[in-house]
Amino acid sequence: MLKIWMTRKRKAYYQVEKALKSPHNIVILMGVRKVGKTIILQQLAENNKGFYVNFKEEKDTKNAFVKAITSSYDLVLLDETGYLDSHDQLLEDLQNIKKKFVITGSSYPALKQLAKKDWVADGLTQYRCFL
């Protein structure tokens, strides 16, 4: 039986779901700490058969990242990406992988900085959602 917090969906959940139907392969879900980003990713993983990983809970973040991007899942949800050593390189690493990604983290300034870059000029398309 699902916990009640897993059954209620926030507006941002539907925004991310809509963004996943677009041609963009990366959705950046940004928001300050404790607003529900992790819950949204867990709900998306459950409802869309996605691969979810929370890097804050992983001891070997590099191995967890490789496992996520090489999984058979078409949807990969990467939570707390600020715990990755290669956080600054993250979007560049994902741009040529034929999957849909939703990334988030508690390091709001770091994600905001990534989102400001002109990724379209580099051949990467993305969609941003804000909480």
C-alpha positions, 0 to 999 in steps of 0.5 A: 500500500502506498503512503499518502505522500506518494499518492498526492501529486504536486503541480510540478509533477504534472509539469515534469510529466508534460516536459518528458513528452517534449523532444527535450531529453533533460528536465531540470527540476529546481527548487530550494531544500525541502519542497518535494523534489525527491517525492516528485522523482520517486512518484515519476519513477513509480508511475512511469517505470523509471530508474531512480537514484539518490546520490546523497544515499550512495557510497559509490556515486560514480558507479551509481551514475554509470549504472543509471545511465547504462540501465535498460530504462528509458527514463532516468531520474537523478536526485541530489546530483550535487553529490556527484564529483562531476556535477559541473560536467553532468549535462554534457555527459547526458546530452548524447544518451538516448534516454529521458533524464530528470535531474535535481539537487539541493544545490539550487545555485549550482543547478541554476548555473547549469541551467543558465548555460546555452546548451541549445548552442551545444546541441543539447536540448533541455526543459526547466521546471521550477518549484 
